[in-house]
């Protein structure tokens, strides 16, 4: 019985370590996607603000 519990404990620890490794990769990937989206949205917004701002001041 002790060997089975030890084996299950080893499996749980191994699985937890494996999942933590995958979660780090997922977190880094999401960070990159978020930064790219932030930069792209920031540029588009800045261009739109300037264009709309000039149009309002003329009218």
N, C-alpha and C positions, 0 to 999 in steps of 0.2 A: 504494500500500500504506500509506503514511504517513497519508493522509486517512482510510482505513478505520479504522486504529488510533485516530486522534484522535476520529473519530465514535463508536467503541465506548467510548472513555474518557469522552466527554461523556455518553453514555447511562448508563454505570455510575454516574457521579457524580450525575446527575439522579435516577436510580432510588434511590440511597442516600439522597439528601436527601429524596425523597418518602416513603420508608419511615420515615425518622427522624421526620418530621412525624406520620405515622400512629401510630407507636409512642408518641409523646408523648401523643396523645389516648387511646390504649388505656391507658396507664399512669395517666393522670388519672382515667379512668372506673373502673378497677379500684380505685384508692385511695378513691374516693367510695363504691363498693359495699362495700369492706372496712370503712370507717368507719361506715357505716350499719349493717352487720351487727354490728359491735362494740358500738355503742350499743344496738341492739335486744337483743342477747344479754345485755349487762350489766344492763339493766333487768329482763329476765325472770328472770335468775339471782338478782338481789338480792331480788326478790319471793318467789321460791321458797324461798330460804334462810330468810327471816324466817318464812314460813308453816310450813315444816317444823321449824324450830328451836322455835317455840312449841309445836307438837304433841308433840315429843319431851319437852320439859320437863314437860308436864302428865302424861305417862304414866308 
